[in-house]
């Protein structure tokens, strides 16, 4: 029963990996079209900035159609929009959504796991900076905007609370997250051997030399590994699966502490 549920989730995720970048490219294309058709003053910094960001987002979405495992790019785009919207005449909920989306994506890629105190201080500082900038720009109007936005923020906090609670419960029940590479039939034996090398934080050229292959081949093999495990690169792989135990042919793969 659990296997059927997991298969259904994996199928849905694989479809979404294609749907999201396609819909993103379409959405940002429509936004550029609407800007060109309905924006009267095309000489403003806001118009130029949003036009440039939309154009970059279209190119990024097209890239992600062919490389869906690189979805850390979504987080970078959302962070860029957060910074831009902080200085722009937009609704506060737009800034909140962009900011929270970027954090969720960075968290999924494991970038928020290490140095949690520093991450917390950085997030809190960035929120304070955004609020101060908005107060300077909008003055008294900002209080009205916050009051209007609060119900949405409250709803987002509730959703985050329950999602994090469900996730924590799942991890608690799982106790020892284990990845058995013998079940990953889409990976070759050499790719599984490369995973062991990555877990020990060895350089690609060391693996290439030990296995009599070129560094470019190793990088291609690594890219396929990152695609299977839904991570951006070597660093995010190590961070995301920091707490996991990897097994291969009945033995536990060592990690560099």
C-alpha positions as CSV (number, residue, x, y, z in Angstrom):
1,X,0.0,0.0,0.0
2,X,2.8,2.4,1.0
3,X,4.7,1.5,-2.2
4,X,1.6,2.4,-4.3
5,X,1.3,5.8,-2.5
6,X,5.0,6.5,-3.0
7,X,4.8,5.6,-6.7
8,X,1.8,7.9,-7.1
9,X,3.7,10.8,-5.4
10,X,6.7,10.2,-7.6
11,X,4.6,10.3,-10.8
12,X,2.9,13.5,-9.6
13,X,6.2,15.1,-8.9
14,X,7.7,14.1,-12.3
15,X,4.7,15.7,-14.0
16,X,5.0,18.8,-11.9
17,X,8.7,19.1,-12.8
18,X,7.6,19.6,-16.4
19,X,4.4,21.5,-15.7
20,X,5.9,24.2,-13.4
21,X,8.7,25.5,-15.7
22,X,6.3,25.4,-18.8
23,X,3.6,27.3,-16.9
24,X,6.3,29.7,-15.6
25,X,7.6,30.4,-19.0
26,X,4.0,31.0,-20.2
27,X,3.1,33.2,-17.2
28,X,6.2,35.4,-17.5
29,X,5.7,35.8,-21.2
30,X,2.1,36.9,-20.6
31,X,3.3,39.3,-18.0
32,X,5.7,40.9,-20.5
33,X,3.0,41.1,-23.0
34,X,0.6,42.8,-20.6
35,X,3.4,45.2,-19.6
36,X,4.0,46.2,-23.2
37,X,0.3,46.6,-24.0
38,X,-1.1,48.3,-20.8
39,X,1.8,50.0,-19.1
40,X,1.7,53.6,-20.2
41,X,4.9,54.9,-18.8
42,X,7.6,52.6,-20.1
43,X,10.5,54.8,-19.0
44,X,10.2,54.1,-15.3
45,X,12.7,52.1,-13.3
46,X,9.9,49.7,-12.2
47,X,8.9,48.9,-15.8
48,X,12.5,48.3,-16.9
49,X,13.3,46.2,-13.8
50,X,10.2,44.0,-14.0
51,X,10.7,43.6,-17.7
52,X,14.3,42.5,-17.2
53,X,13.3,40.1,-14.4
54,X,10.5,38.6,-16.4
55,X,12.8,38.1,-19.3
56,X,15.4,36.3,-17.1
57,X,12.6,34.2,-15.6
58,X,11.4,33.1,-19.0
59,X,15.0,32.0,-19.9
60,X,15.4,30.2,-16.6
61,X,12.0,28.4,-17.0
62,X,13.0,27.2,-20.4
63,X,16.3,25.9,-19.0
64,X,14.4,24.2,-16.2
65,X,12.2,22.3,-18.7
66,X,15.3,20.4,-19.8
67,X,17.1,20.4,-16.4
68,X,14.3,20.2,-13.7
69,X,16.8,19.0,-11.1
70,X,18.3,22.5,-11.1
71,X,15.3,24.0,-9.3
72,X,17.5,25.9,-6.9
73,X,17.3,28.5,-9.7
74,X,13.6,29.1,-8.6
75,X,14.9,30.1,-5.2
76,X,17.4,32.5,-6.7
77,X,14.7,34.0,-8.9
78,X,12.3,34.4,-6.0
79,X,15.1,36.1,-3.9
80,X,15.7,38.5,-6.7
81,X,12.0,39.4,-7.0
82,X,11.9,39.8,-3.2
83,X,14.7,42.4,-3.4
84,X,13.2,44.2,-6.4
85,X,9.6,44.2,-4.9
86,X,11.0,45.7,-1.7
87,X,11.6,48.9,-3.5
88,X,8.5,48.7,-5.8
89,X,4.8,49.8,-5.4
90,X,3.5,46.2,-5.0
91,X,1.2,44.6,-2.4
92,X,3.0,43.3,0.7
93,X,1.7,39.8,0.2
94,X,3.7,39.6,-3.1
95,X,6.9,40.2,-1.2
96,X,6.0,37.7,1.6
97,X,5.2,35.0,-1.0
98,X,8.4,35.5,-2.9
99,X,10.5,35.6,0.3
100,X,8.8,32.4,1.8
101,X,9.1,30.5,-1.5
102,X,12.8,31.3,-1.7
103,X,13.3,30.0,1.9
104,X,11.3,26.8,1.2
105,X,13.4,26.0,-1.9
106,X,16.7,26.8,-0.2
107,X,15.6,24.7,2.7
108,X,14.7,21.8,0.5
109,X,18.1,21.9,-1.1
110,X,19.7,21.7,2.4
111,X,21.2,25.2,2.4
112,X,19.6,26.1,5.7
113,X,20.7,23.0,7.6
114,X,24.1,24.1,8.7
115,X,24.8,27.0,11.0
116,X,21.1,27.3,12.0
117,X,21.7,30.2,14.3
118,X,23.5,32.2,11.6
119,X,20.7,31.3,9.2
120,X,18.1,32.5,11.7
121,X,19.9,35.7,12.3
122,X,20.2,36.3,8.5
123,X,16.5,35.7,7.9
124,X,15.5,37.9,10.8
125,X,17.9,40.6,9.7
126,X,16.6,40.5,6.1
127,X,13.0,40.8,7.3
128,X,13.8,43.8,9.4
129,X,15.7,45.4,6.5
130,X,12.7,44.9,4.2
131,X,10.3,46.4,6.8
132,X,12.6,49.4,7.4
133,X,12.9,50.1,3.6
134,X,9.1,49.7,3.1
135,X,8.5,52.1,6.1
136,X,10.9,54.7,4.6
137,X,9.3,54.4,1.1
138,X,5.6,54.2,2.1
139,X,5.6,55.9,5.5
140,X,2.1,55.9,7.2
141,X,0.6,54.0,4.3
142,X,2.7,51.0,5.3
143,X,0.7,50.4,8.5
144,X,-2.5,50.2,6.5
145,X,-0.8,47.8,4.1
146,X,0.3,45.6,6.9
147,X,-3.2,45.5,8.4
148,X,-4.6,44.5,5.0
149,X,-1.9,41.9,4.5
150,X,-2.0,40.3,8.0
151,X,-4.8,37.8,7.3
152,X,-2.7,36.4,4.4
153,X,0.4,36.3,6.5
154,X,-1.5,34.6,9.4
155,X,-2.8,31.9,6.9
156,X,0.8,31.3,5.6
157,X,2.1,31.0,9.1
158,X,-0.6,28.4,9.9
159,X,0.2,26.4,6.7
160,X,3.9,26.5,7.5
161,X,3.2,25.3,11.1
162,X,1.2,22.3,10.1
163,X,3.4,21.4,7.1
164,X,6.5,21.5,9.3
165,X,4.6,19.5,12.0
166,X,3.7,16.8,9.5
167,X,7.3,16.7,8.2
168,X,8.7,16.5,11.7
169,X,6.3,13.7,12.6
170,X,7.3,11.8,9.4
171,X,11.0,12.2,10.2
172,X,10.4,11.1,13.8
173,X,8.6,7.9,12.7
174,X,11.3,7.3,10.1
175,X,13.9,7.5,12.8
176,X,16.9,6.4,10.6
177,X,16.5,7.7,7.1
178,X,18.2,5.1,4.9
179,X,18.9,5.1,1.2
180,X,19.8,1.8,-0.3
181,X,21.6,2.4,-3.6
182,X,20.8,-1.2,-4.7
183,X,17.2,0.0,-5.2
184,X,18.3,2.7,-7.6
185,X,18.3,0.7,-10.8
186,X,18.6,3.8,-13.0
187,X,22.1,4.4,-11.7
188,X,25.2,2.5,-13.0
189,X,27.7,0.8,-10.7
190,X,30.2,3.6,-11.5
191,X,27.7,6.3,-10.6
192,X,27.0,4.5,-7.2
193,X,30.8,4.4,-6.7
194,X,30.9,8.1,-7.5
195,X,28.2,8.8,-4.8
196,X,30.5,7.2,-2.3
197,X,33.3,9.5,-3.4
198,X,31.0,12.6,-3.2
199,X,29.9,11.6,0.4
200,X,33.6,11.6,1.3
201,X,34.0,15.0,-0.4
202,X,36.6,13.8,-2.8
203,X,37.5,15.9,-5.8
204,X,36.3,14.9,-9.3
205,X,39.8,14.7,-10.7
206,X,40.7,12.2,-7.9
207,X,37.8,10.0,-8.9
208,X,38.7,10.4,-12.6
209,X,42.3,9.4,-12.0
210,X,41.4,6.4,-9.8
211,X,38.9,5.1,-12.4
212,X,40.9,5.9,-15.6
213,X,38.2,8.3,-17.0
214,X,38.2,12.0,-17.8
215,X,36.9,14.7,-15.5
216,X,34.3,15.7,-18.0
217,X,32.8,12.1,-17.9
218,X,32.8,12.3,-14.1
219,X,30.9,15.6,-14.2
220,X,28.3,14.1,-16.6
221,X,27.9,11.1,-14.2
222,X,27.5,13.5,-11.3
223,X,24.9,15.5,-13.1
224,X,22.8,12.3,-13.6
225,X,23.2,11.5,-9.9
226,X,22.0,15.0,-8.9
227,X,19.0,14.7,-11.3
228,X,18.0,11.4,-9.7
229,X,18.3,12.9,-6.2
230,X,16.7,16.2,-7.0
231,X,19.6,18.5,-6.0
232,X,21.4,21.3,-7.7
233,X,25.1,20.2,-7.3
234,X,27.6,18.4,-5.1
235,X,27.3,20.8,-2.2
236,X,23.5,20.7,-2.0
237,X,23.6,16.9,-2.3
238,X,25.9,16.7,0.7
239,X,23.7,19.1,2.7
240,X,20.3,17.7,1.8
241,X,21.3,14.1,2.6
242,X,23.5,15.0,5.6
243,X,21.4,12.9,8.0
244,X,20.8,10.0,5.7
245,X,22.6,6.6,5.8
246,X,23.7,5.3,2.4
247,X,23.9,1.5,1.9
248,X,25.4,-0.2,-1.1
249,X,25.9,-4.0,-1.5
250,X,25.2,-4.6,2.2
251,X,27.7,-2.0,3.5
252,X,27.3,1.5,4.9
253,X,29.0,4.1,2.9
254,X,31.4,6.3,4.9
255,X,31.0,10.1,5.1
256,X,33.5,12.8,5.7
257,X,32.5,14.5,9.0
